[in-house]
Amino acid sequence: MDRLSPRERRQSAILDAAESLFLEQGYERTSLAEIVKTSGGSLATLYELFGNKQG
């Protein structure tokens, strides 16, 4: 069984949310706020892990 660290779980949740929203709405129409809301995280955590939308 793979055990992910809390950081890895948060990254995975954000990436999953972003992928889902990008497929539904497109990259340009998806905001960081929507990604955060869908992932259940915070904007501060998103910036800490990934920087901005461009990575």
CHARMM-style PDB file with segment names, atoms N, HN, CA, C and O in Angstrom:
ATOM      1  N   MET     1       0.847  -1.176   0.000  1.00  0.00      PROA
ATOM      2  CA  MET     1       0.000   0.000   0.000  1.00  0.00      PROA
ATOM      3  C   MET     1       0.890   1.235   0.000  1.00  0.00      PROA
ATOM      4  O   MET     1       1.794   1.363   0.825  1.00  0.00      PROA
ATOM      5  N   ASP     2       0.620   2.147  -0.942  1.00  0.00      PROA
ATOM      6  HN  ASP     2      -0.115   2.043  -1.612  1.00  0.00      PROA
ATOM      7  CA  ASP     2       1.361   3.397  -0.989  1.00  0.00      PROA
ATOM      8  C   ASP     2       0.857   4.339   0.085  1.00  0.00      PROA
ATOM      9  O   ASP     2      -0.347   4.529   0.256  1.00  0.00      PROA
ATOM     10  N   ARG     3       1.791   4.918   0.798  1.00  0.00      PROA
ATOM     11  HN  ARG     3       2.770   4.764   0.659  1.00  0.00      PROA
ATOM     12  CA  ARG     3       1.425   5.887   1.830  1.00  0.00      PROA
ATOM     13  C   ARG     3       1.937   7.245   1.385  1.00  0.00      PROA
ATOM     14  O   ARG     3       3.141   7.460   1.255  1.00  0.00      PROA
ATOM     15  N   LEU     4       1.013   8.144   1.156  1.00  0.00      PROA
ATOM     16  HN  LEU     4       0.034   7.969   1.261  1.00  0.00      PROA
ATOM     17  CA  LEU     4       1.375   9.491   0.744  1.00  0.00      PROA
ATOM     18  C   LEU     4       1.486  10.387   1.965  1.00  0.00      PROA
ATOM     19  O   LEU     4       0.736  10.248   2.931  1.00  0.00      PROA
ATOM     20  N   SER     5       2.421  11.294   1.903  1.00  0.00      PROA
ATOM     21  HN  SER     5       3.030  11.408   1.118  1.00  0.00      PROA
ATOM     22  CA  SER     5       2.556  12.283   2.966  1.00  0.00      PROA
ATOM     23  C   SER     5       1.399  13.283   2.833  1.00  0.00      PROA
ATOM     24  O   SER     5       0.770  13.354   1.777  1.00  0.00      PROA
ATOM     25  N   PRO     6       1.119  14.039   3.869  1.00  0.00      PROA
ATOM     26  CA  PRO     6       0.066  15.065   3.766  1.00  0.00      PROA
ATOM     27  C   PRO     6       0.313  16.028   2.600  1.00  0.00      PROA
ATOM     28  O   PRO     6      -0.626  16.425   1.910  1.00  0.00      PROA
ATOM     29  N   ARG     7       1.568  16.396   2.387  1.00  0.00      PROA
ATOM     30  HN  ARG     7       2.330  16.073   2.947  1.00  0.00      PROA
ATOM     31  CA  ARG     7       1.904  17.296   1.277  1.00  0.00      PROA
ATOM     32  C   ARG     7       1.556  16.644  -0.069  1.00  0.00      PROA
ATOM     33  O   ARG     7       0.981  17.287  -0.947  1.00  0.00      PROA
ATOM     34  N   GLU     8       1.906  15.380  -0.217  1.00  0.00      PROA
ATOM     35  HN  GLU     8       2.373  14.857   0.496  1.00  0.00      PROA
ATOM     36  CA  GLU     8       1.614  14.667  -1.466  1.00  0.00      PROA
ATOM     37  C   GLU     8       0.110  14.510  -1.677  1.00  0.00      PROA
ATOM     38  O   GLU     8      -0.373  14.614  -2.805  1.00  0.00      PROA
ATOM     39  N   ARG     9      -0.631  14.262  -0.598  1.00  0.00      PROA
ATOM     40  HN  ARG     9      -0.239  14.178   0.318  1.00  0.00      PROA
ATOM     41  CA  ARG     9      -2.093  14.158  -0.719  1.00  0.00      PROA
ATOM     42  C   ARG     9      -2.695  15.489  -1.158  1.00  0.00      PROA
ATOM     43  O   ARG     9      -3.592  15.517  -2.001  1.00  0.00      PROA
ATOM     44  N   ARG    10      -2.207  16.590  -0.591  1.00  0.00      PROA
ATOM     45  HN  ARG    10      -1.479  16.568   0.094  1.00  0.00      PROA
ATOM     46  CA  ARG    10      -2.706  17.921  -0.954  1.00  0.00      PROA
ATOM     47  C   ARG    10      -2.379  18.221  -2.411  1.00  0.00      PROA
ATOM     48  O   ARG    10      -3.232  18.714  -3.149  1.00  0.00      PROA
ATOM     49  N   GLN    11      -1.147  17.927  -2.833  1.00  0.00      PROA
ATOM     50  HN  GLN    11      -0.453  17.527  -2.234  1.00  0.00      PROA
ATOM     51  CA  GLN    11      -0.762  18.134  -4.233  1.00  0.00      PROA
ATOM     52  C   GLN    11      -1.674  17.342  -5.161  1.00  0.00      PROA
ATOM     53  O   GLN    11      -2.140  17.862  -6.175  1.00  0.00      PROA
ATOM     54  N   SER    12      -1.925  16.098  -4.818  1.00  0.00      PROA
ATOM     55  HN  SER    12      -1.547  15.675  -3.995  1.00  0.00      PROA
ATOM     56  CA  SER    12      -2.763  15.241  -5.634  1.00  0.00      PROA
ATOM     57  C   SER    12      -4.190  15.783  -5.724  1.00  0.00      PROA
ATOM     58  O   SER    12      -4.792  15.777  -6.798  1.00  0.00      PROA
ATOM     59  N   ALA    13      -4.726  16.248  -4.606  1.00  0.00      PROA
ATOM     60  HN  ALA    13      -4.238  16.253  -3.733  1.00  0.00      PROA
ATOM     61  CA  ALA    13      -6.086  16.798  -4.600  1.00  0.00      PROA
ATOM     62  C   ALA    13      -6.168  18.038  -5.488  1.00  0.00      PROA
ATOM     63  O   ALA    13      -7.138  18.212  -6.226  1.00  0.00      PROA
ATOM     64  N   ILE    14      -5.161  18.889  -5.418  1.00  0.00      PROA
ATOM     65  HN  ILE    14      -4.373  18.747  -4.819  1.00  0.00      PROA
ATOM     66  CA  ILE    14      -5.156  20.109  -6.235  1.00  0.00      PROA
ATOM     67  C   ILE    14      -5.026  19.755  -7.712  1.00  0.00      PROA
ATOM     68  O   ILE    14      -5.736  20.315  -8.547  1.00  0.00      PROA
ATOM     69  N   LEU    15      -4.128  18.833  -8.043  1.00  0.00      PROA
ATOM     70  HN  LEU    15      -3.550  18.377  -7.365  1.00  0.00      PROA
ATOM     71  CA  LEU    15      -3.952  18.433  -9.441  1.00  0.00      PROA
ATOM     72  C   LEU    15      -5.214  17.766  -9.998  1.00  0.00      PROA
ATOM     73  O   LEU    15      -5.603  18.023 -11.137  1.00  0.00      PROA
ATOM     74  N   ASP    16      -5.845  16.919  -9.200  1.00  0.00      PROA
ATOM     75  HN  ASP    16      -5.529  16.711  -8.275  1.00  0.00      PROA
ATOM     76  CA  ASP    16      -7.083  16.271  -9.642  1.00  0.00      PROA
ATOM     77  C   ASP    16      -8.171  17.306  -9.900  1.00  0.00      PROA
ATOM     78  O   ASP    16      -8.878  17.231 -10.905  1.00  0.00      PROA
ATOM     79  N   ALA    17      -8.307  18.277  -8.989  1.00  0.00      PROA
ATOM     80  HN  ALA    17      -7.732  18.338  -8.173  1.00  0.00      PROA
ATOM     81  CA  ALA    17      -9.316  19.329  -9.154  1.00  0.00      PROA
ATOM     82  C   ALA    17      -9.026  20.159 -10.399  1.00  0.00      PROA
ATOM     83  O   ALA    17      -9.931  20.454 -11.179  1.00  0.00      PROA
ATOM     84  N   ALA    18      -7.765  20.533 -10.584  1.00  0.00      PROA
ATOM     85  HN  ALA    18      -7.029  20.292  -9.951  1.00  0.00      PROA
ATOM     86  CA  ALA    18      -7.388  21.339 -11.747  1.00  0.00      PROA
ATOM     87  C   ALA    18      -7.673  20.588 -13.043  1.00  0.00      PROA
ATOM     88  O   ALA    18      -8.235  21.156 -13.980  1.00  0.00      PROA
ATOM     89  N   GLU    19      -7.295  19.337 -13.101  1.00  0.00      PROA
ATOM     90  HN  GLU    19      -6.838  18.876 -12.340  1.00  0.00      PROA
ATOM     91  CA  GLU    19      -7.522  18.547 -14.314  1.00  0.00      PROA
ATOM     92  C   GLU    19      -9.015  18.470 -14.635  1.00  0.00      PROA
ATOM     93  O   GLU    19      -9.417  18.659 -15.783  1.00  0.00      PROA
ATOM     94  N   SER    20      -9.817  18.197 -13.642  1.00  0.00      PROA
ATOM     95  HN  SER    20      -9.491  18.043 -12.710  1.00  0.00      PROA
ATOM     96  CA  SER    20     -11.255  18.092 -13.843  1.00  0.00      PROA
ATOM     97  C   SER    20     -11.844  19.412 -14.355  1.00  0.00      PROA
ATOM     98  O   SER    20     -12.631  19.426 -15.301  1.00  0.00      PROA
ATOM     99  N   LEU    21     -11.456  20.505 -13.723  1.00  0.00      PROA
ATOM    100  HN  LEU    21     -10.817  20.493 -12.954  1.00  0.00      PROA
ATOM    101  CA  LEU    21     -11.979  21.813 -14.134  1.00  0.00      PROA
ATOM    102  C   LEU    21     -11.471  22.218 -15.511  1.00  0.00      PROA
ATOM    103  O   LEU    21     -12.229  22.781 -16.300  1.00  0.00      PROA
ATOM    104  N   PHE    22     -10.221  21.946 -15.815  1.00  0.00      PROA
ATOM    105  HN  PHE    22      -9.605  21.488 -15.174  1.00  0.00      PROA
ATOM    106  CA  PHE    22      -9.685  22.272 -17.136  1.00  0.00      PROA
ATOM    107  C   PHE    22     -10.438  21.507 -18.224  1.00  0.00      PROA
ATOM    108  O   PHE    22     -10.722  22.060 -19.287  1.00  0.00      PROA
ATOM    109  N   LEU    23     -10.761  20.250 -17.965  1.00  0.00      PROA
ATOM    110  HN  LEU    23     -10.531  19.801 -17.102  1.00  0.00      PROA
ATOM    111  CA  LEU    23     -11.501  19.462 -18.944  1.00  0.00      PROA
ATOM    112  C   LEU    23     -12.931  19.972 -19.120  1.00  0.00      PROA
ATOM    113  O   LEU    23     -13.465  19.965 -20.229  1.00  0.00      PROA
ATOM    114  N   GLU    24     -13.545  20.413 -18.026  1.00  0.00      PROA
ATOM    115  HN  GLU    24     -13.112  20.418 -17.125  1.00  0.00      PROA
ATOM    116  CA  GLU    24     -14.921  20.921 -18.082  1.00  0.00      PROA
ATOM    117  C   GLU    24     -15.012  22.313 -18.694  1.00  0.00      PROA
ATOM    118  O   GLU    24     -15.879  22.573 -19.528  1.00  0.00      PROA
ATOM    119  N   GLN    25     -14.119  23.208 -18.281  1.00  0.00      PROA
ATOM    120  HN  GLN    25     -13.415  22.997 -17.603  1.00  0.00      PROA
ATOM    121  CA  GLN    25     -14.257  24.627 -18.605  1.00  0.00      PROA
ATOM    122  C   GLN    25     -13.171  25.171 -19.512  1.00  0.00      PROA
ATOM    123  O   GLN    25     -13.319  26.246 -20.094  1.00  0.00      PROA
ATOM    124  N   GLY    26     -12.083  24.434 -19.632  1.00  0.00      PROA
ATOM    125  HN  GLY    26     -11.963  23.562 -19.159  1.00  0.00      PROA
ATOM    126  CA  GLY    26     -10.921  24.938 -20.347  1.00  0.00      PROA
ATOM    127  C   GLY    26      -9.976  25.655 -19.396  1.00  0.00      PROA
ATOM    128  O   GLY    26     -10.375  26.144 -18.339  1.00  0.00      PROA
ATOM    129  N   TYR    27      -8.729  25.702 -19.796  1.00  0.00      PROA
ATOM    130  HN  TYR    27      -8.405  25.305 -20.654  1.00  0.00      PROA
ATOM    131  CA  TYR    27      -7.682  26.290 -18.958  1.00  0.00      PROA
ATOM    132  C   TYR    27      -7.941  27.772 -18.688  1.00  0.00      PROA
ATOM    133  O   TYR    27      -7.882  28.221 -17.544  1.00  0.00      PROA
ATOM    134  N   GLU    28      -8.225  28.520 -19.741  1.00  0.00      PROA
ATOM    135  HN  GLU    28      -8.273  28.155 -20.671  1.00  0.00      PROA
ATOM    136  CA  GLU    28      -8.387  29.975 -19.618  1.00  0.00      PROA
ATOM    137  C   GLU    28      -9.562  30.369 -18.731  1.00  0.00      PROA
ATOM    138  O   GLU    28      -9.498  31.395 -18.054  1.00  0.00      PROA
ATOM    139  N   ARG    29     -10.621  29.588 -18.719  1.00  0.00      PROA
ATOM    140  HN  ARG    29     -10.673  28.754 -19.269  1.00  0.00      PROA
ATOM    141  CA  ARG    29     -11.815  29.947 -17.944  1.00  0.00      PROA
ATOM    142  C   ARG    29     -11.809  29.389 -16.527  1.00  0.00      PROA
ATOM    143  O   ARG    29     -12.766  29.587 -15.778  1.00  0.00      PROA
ATOM    144  N   THR    30     -10.752  28.702 -16.157  1.00  0.00      PROA
ATOM    145  HN  THR    30      -9.974  28.541 -16.765  1.00  0.00      PROA
ATOM    146  CA  THR    30     -10.663  28.134 -14.808  1.00  0.00      PROA
ATOM    147  C   THR    30      -9.811  29.044 -13.937  1.00  0.00      PROA
ATOM    148  O   THR    30      -8.667  29.347 -14.275  1.00  0.00      PROA
ATOM    149  N   SER    31     -10.365  29.472 -12.830  1.00  0.00      PROA
ATOM    150  HN  SER    31     -11.295  29.225 -12.555  1.00  0.00      PROA
ATOM    151  CA  SER    31      -9.621  30.343 -11.909  1.00  0.00      PROA
ATOM    152  C   SER    31      -8.952  29.522 -10.810  1.00  0.00      PROA
ATOM    153  O   SER    31      -9.344  28.391 -10.524  1.00  0.00      PROA
ATOM    154  N   LEU    32      -7.946  30.119 -10.213  1.00  0.00      PROA
ATOM    155  HN  LEU    32      -7.628  31.038 -10.445  1.00  0.00      PROA
ATOM    156  CA  LEU    32      -7.295  29.464  -9.074  1.00  0.00      PROA
ATOM    157  C   LEU    32      -8.279  29.292  -7.933  1.00  0.00      PROA
ATOM    158  O   LEU    32      -8.233  28.290  -7.220  1.00  0.00      PROA
ATOM    159  N   ALA    33      -9.171  30.263  -7.751  1.00  0.00      PROA
ATOM    160  HN  ALA    33      -9.208  31.077  -8.331  1.00  0.00      PROA
ATOM    161  CA  ALA    33     -10.179  30.157  -6.687  1.00  0.00      PROA
ATOM    162  C   ALA    33     -11.065  28.936  -6.894  1.00  0.00      PROA
ATOM    163  O   ALA    33     -11.433  28.274  -5.924  1.00  0.00      PROA
ATOM    164  N   GLU    34     -11.411  28.626  -8.134  1.00  0.00      PROA
ATOM    165  HN  GLU    34     -11.112  29.164  -8.922  1.00  0.00      PROA
ATOM    166  CA  GLU    34     -12.232  27.440  -8.411  1.00  0.00      PROA
ATOM    167  C   GLU    34     -11.458  26.154  -8.109  1.00  0.00      PROA
ATOM    168  O   GLU    34     -12.013  25.194  -7.574  1.00  0.00      PROA
ATOM    169  N   ILE    35     -10.185  26.148  -8.455  1.00  0.00      PROA
ATOM    170  HN  ILE    35      -9.734  26.928  -8.890  1.00  0.00      PROA
ATOM    171  CA  ILE    35      -9.355  24.975  -8.165  1.00  0.00      PROA
ATOM    172  C   ILE    35      -9.274  24.748  -6.662  1.00  0.00      PROA
ATOM    173  O   ILE    35      -9.415  23.621  -6.188  1.00  0.00      PROA
ATOM    174  N   VAL    36      -9.046  25.826  -5.917  1.00  0.00      PROA
ATOM    175  HN  VAL    36      -8.931  26.742  -6.302  1.00  0.00      PROA
ATOM    176  CA  VAL    36      -8.964  25.739  -4.459  1.00  0.00      PROA
ATOM    177  C   VAL    36     -10.274  25.231  -3.872  1.00  0.00      PROA
ATOM    178  O   VAL    36     -10.280  24.334  -3.029  1.00  0.00      PROA
ATOM    179  N   LYS    37     -11.381  25.809  -4.322  1.00  0.00      PROA
ATOM    180  HN  LYS    37     -11.376  26.538  -5.007  1.00  0.00      PROA
ATOM    181  CA  LYS    37     -12.691  25.408  -3.795  1.00  0.00      PROA
ATOM    182  C   LYS    37     -12.960  23.932  -4.074  1.00  0.00      PROA
ATOM    183  O   LYS    37     -13.424  23.207  -3.195  1.00  0.00      PROA
ATOM    184  N   THR    38     -12.673  23.491  -5.286  1.00  0.00      PROA
ATOM    185  HN  THR    38     -12.296  24.081  -6.001  1.00  0.00      PROA
ATOM    186  CA  THR    38     -12.921  22.108  -5.667  1.00  0.00      PROA
ATOM    187  C   THR    38     -12.009  21.139  -4.915  1.00  0.00      PROA
ATOM    188  O   THR    38     -12.424  20.036  -4.559  1.00  0.00      PROA
ATOM    189  N   SER    39     -10.770  21.556  -4.676  1.00  0.00      PROA
ATOM    190  HN  SER    39     -10.433  22.452  -4.965  1.00  0.00      PROA
ATOM    191  CA  SER    39      -9.819  20.666  -4.006  1.00  0.00      PROA
ATOM    192  C   SER    39      -9.996  20.639  -2.495  1.00  0.00      PROA
ATOM    193  O   SER    39      -9.509  19.728  -1.825  1.00  0.00      PROA
ATOM    194  N   GLY    40     -10.695  21.638  -1.958  1.00  0.00      PROA
ATOM    195  HN  GLY    40     -11.091  22.378  -2.502  1.00  0.00      PROA
ATOM    196  CA  GLY    40     -10.879  21.705  -0.513  1.00  0.00      PROA
ATOM    197  C   GLY    40      -9.682  22.268   0.225  1.00  0.00      PROA
ATOM    198  O   GLY    40      -9.589  22.156   1.447  1.00  0.00      PROA
ATOM    199  N   GLY    41      -8.772  22.870  -0.511  1.00  0.00      PROA
ATOM    200  HN  GLY    41      -8.848  22.961  -1.504  1.00  0.00      PROA
ATOM    201  CA  GLY    41      -7.568  23.427   0.105  1.00  0.00      PROA
ATOM    202  C   GLY    41      -7.670  24.926   0.288  1.00  0.00      PROA
ATOM    203  O   GLY    41      -8.761  25.489   0.386  1.00  0.00      PROA
ATOM    204  N   SER    42      -6.511  25.559   0.331  1.00  0.00      PROA
ATOM    205  HN  SER    42      -5.625  25.102   0.251  1.00  0.00      PROA
ATOM    206  CA  SER    42      -6.454  27.009   0.474  1.00  0.00      PROA
ATOM    207  C   SER    42      -5.580  27.595  -0.629  1.00  0.00      PROA
ATOM    208  O   SER    42      -4.717  26.916  -1.185  1.00  0.00      PROA
ATOM    209  N   LEU    43      -5.817  28.853  -0.931  1.00  0.00      PROA
ATOM    210  HN  LEU    43      -6.519  29.405  -0.480  1.00  0.00      PROA
ATOM    211  CA  LEU    43      -5.028  29.533  -1.953  1.00  0.00      PROA
ATOM    212  C   LEU    43      -3.558  29.600  -1.537  1.00  0.00      PROA
ATOM    213  O   LEU    43      -2.666  29.461  -2.374  1.00  0.00      PROA
ATOM    214  N   ALA    44      -3.310  29.810  -0.252  1.00  0.00      PROA
ATOM    215  HN  ALA    44      -4.035  29.922   0.428  1.00  0.00      PROA
ATOM    216  CA  ALA    44      -1.933  29.861   0.237  1.00  0.00      PROA
ATOM    217  C   ALA    44      -1.206  28.542  -0.019  1.00  0.00      PROA
ATOM    218  O   ALA    44      -0.041  28.538  -0.417  1.00  0.00      PROA
ATOM    219  N   THR    45      -1.892  27.429   0.210  1.00  0.00      PROA
ATOM    220  HN  THR    45      -2.838  27.433   0.534  1.00  0.00      PROA
ATOM    221  CA  THR    45      -1.284  26.116  -0.020  1.00  0.00      PROA
ATOM    222  C   THR    45      -1.016  25.908  -1.505  1.00  0.00      PROA
ATOM    223  O   THR    45       0.036  25.389  -1.878  1.00  0.00      PROA
ATOM    224  N   LEU    46      -1.956  26.307  -2.351  1.00  0.00      PROA
ATOM    225  HN  LEU    46      -2.811  26.728  -2.048  1.00  0.00      PROA
ATOM    226  CA  LEU    46      -1.751  26.171  -3.792  1.00  0.00      PROA
ATOM    227  C   LEU    46      -0.510  26.935  -4.229  1.00  0.00      PROA
ATOM    228  O   LEU    46       0.324  26.392  -4.954  1.00  0.00      PROA
ATOM    229  N   TYR    47      -0.375  28.183  -3.802  1.00  0.00      PROA
ATOM    230  HN  TYR    47      -1.052  28.624  -3.213  1.00  0.00      PROA
ATOM    231  CA  TYR    47       0.806  28.967  -4.162  1.00  0.00      PROA
ATOM    232  C   TYR    47       2.086  28.361  -3.589  1.00  0.00      PROA
ATOM    233  O   TYR    47       3.124  28.368  -4.250  1.00  0.00      PROA
ATOM    234  N   GLU    48       2.021  27.842  -2.380  1.00  0.00      PROA
ATOM    235  HN  GLU    48       1.178  27.836  -1.842  1.00  0.00      PROA
ATOM    236  CA  GLU    48       3.199  27.234  -1.760  1.00  0.00      PROA
ATOM    237  C   GLU    48       3.667  26.010  -2.549  1.00  0.00      PROA
ATOM    238  O   GLU    48       4.866  25.802  -2.739  1.00  0.00      PROA
ATOM    239  N   LEU    49       2.714  25.211  -3.001  1.00  0.00      PROA
ATOM    240  HN  LEU    49       1.740  25.380  -2.847  1.00  0.00      PROA
ATOM    241  CA  LEU    49       3.058  23.966  -3.700  1.00  0.00      PROA
ATOM    242  C   LEU    49       3.385  24.162  -5.168  1.00  0.00      PROA
ATOM    243  O   LEU    49       4.256  23.478  -5.705  1.00  0.00      PROA
ATOM    244  N   PHE    50       2.690  25.095  -5.830  1.00  0.00      PROA
ATOM    245  HN  PHE    50       1.982  25.651  -5.394  1.00  0.00      PROA
ATOM    246  CA  PHE    50       2.801  25.193  -7.287  1.00  0.00      PROA
ATOM    247  C   PHE    50       3.174  26.568  -7.824  1.00  0.00      PROA
ATOM    248  O   PHE    50       3.483  26.694  -9.009  1.00  0.00      PROA
ATOM    249  N   GLY    51       3.156  27.578  -7.006  1.00  0.00      PROA
ATOM    250  HN  GLY    51       2.905  27.475  -6.043  1.00  0.00      PROA
ATOM    251  CA  GLY    51       3.386  28.919  -7.539  1.00  0.00      PROA
ATOM    252  C   GLY    51       2.092  29.441  -8.116  1.00  0.00      PROA
ATOM    253  O   GLY    51       1.120  29.633  -7.386  1.00  0.00      PROA
ATOM    254  N   ASN    52       2.063  29.675  -9.417  1.00  0.00      PROA
ATOM    255  HN  ASN    52       2.853  29.520 -10.010  1.00  0.00      PROA
ATOM    256  CA  ASN    52       0.852  30.187 -10.058  1.00  0.00      PROA
ATOM    257  C   ASN    52       0.289  29.161 -11.041  1.00  0.00      PROA
ATOM    258  O   ASN    52       0.737  28.015 -11.075  1.00  0.00      PROA
ATOM    259  N   LYS    53      -0.674  29.570 -11.822  1.00  0.00      PROA
ATOM    260  HN  LYS    53      -1.038  30.501 -11.794  1.00  0.00      PROA
ATOM    261  CA  LYS    53      -1.339  28.650 -12.745  1.00  0.00      PROA
ATOM    262  C   LYS    53      -0.369  28.098 -13.800  1.00  0.00      PROA
ATOM    263  O   LYS    53      -0.567  26.996 -14.310  1.00  0.00      PROA
ATOM    264  N   GLN    54       0.644  28.841 -14.114  1.00  0.00      PROA
ATOM    265  HN  GLN    54       0.805  29.737 -13.699  1.00  0.00      PROA
ATOM    266  CA  GLN    54       1.624  28.382 -15.090  1.00  0.00      PROA
ATOM    267  C   GLN    54       2.652  27.437 -14.476  1.00  0.00      PROA
ATOM    268  O   GLN    54       3.436  26.822 -15.198  1.00  0.00      PROA
ATOM    269  N   GLY    55       2.655  27.318 -13.150  1.00  0.00      PROA
ATOM    270  HN  GLY    55       2.018  27.818 -12.563  1.00  0.00      PROA
ATOM    271  CA  GLY    55       3.553  26.382 -12.481  1.00  0.00      PROA
ATOM    272  C   GLY    55       4.778  27.064 -12.009  1.00  0.00      PROA
ATOM    273  OT1 GLY    55       5.652  26.427 -11.419  1.00  0.00      PROA
TER     274      GLY     55
END
